[in-house]
Amino acid sequence: MFGLLDWMKIAGGAALGFVACLTINAFVWLPAARDEARQQERAAALQKSMELIEERGKTNAEIRNLDDAGLCAALGGLYVNGACQ
């Protein structure tokens, strides 16, 4: 059977293993996970920005192609005698 010294060795080894695991977690795994999360967030923000820029380009092209009467109507006005009212 195990004596008191054997149990103390087992407990000490378990404690050292636990401390080693916490240390690796704090200095290796968590920073890597944070960096990965930041990179994913940046990529998502960049993708959203590109989609908004593309959509804005389409809107600008549509507005650029409108004549005065069409622009007035798009803004909710009424084009009468060469003036938007």
MODELLER restraints for C-alpha pairs under 7 A, 6 or more apart:
rsr = mdl.restraints
at = mdl.atoms
rsr.add(forms.Gaussian(group=physical.xy_distance, feature=features.Distance(at['CA:69:A'], at['CA:79:A']), mean=5.43, stdev=0.5))
rsr.add(forms.Gaussian(group=physical.xy_distance, feature=features.Distance(at['CA:72:A'], at['CA:78:A']), mean=6.30, stdev=0.5))
rsr.add(forms.Gaussian(group=physical.xy_distance, feature=features.Distance(at['CA:72:A'], at['CA:79:A']), mean=6.10, stdev=0.5))
rsr.add(forms.Gaussian(group=physical.xy_distance, feature=features.Distance(at['CA:72:A'], at['CA:84:A']), mean=5.68, stdev=0.5))
rsr.add(forms.Gaussian(group=physical.xy_distance, feature=features.Distance(at['CA:77:A'], at['CA:84:A']), mean=6.00, stdev=0.5))
rsr.add(forms.Gaussian(group=physical.xy_distance, feature=features.Distance(at['CA:77:A'], at['CA:85:A']), mean=5.41, stdev=0.5))
rsr.add(forms.Gaussian(group=physical.xy_distance, feature=features.Distance(at['CA:78:A'], at['CA:84:A']), mean=5.54, stdev=0.5))
rsr.add(forms.Gaussian(group=physical.xy_distance, feature=features.Distance(at['CA:78:A'], at['CA:85:A']), mean=5.09, stdev=0.5))
rsr.add(forms.Gaussian(group=physical.xy_distance, feature=features.Distance(at['CA:79:A'], at['CA:85:A']), mean=6.10, stdev=0.5))
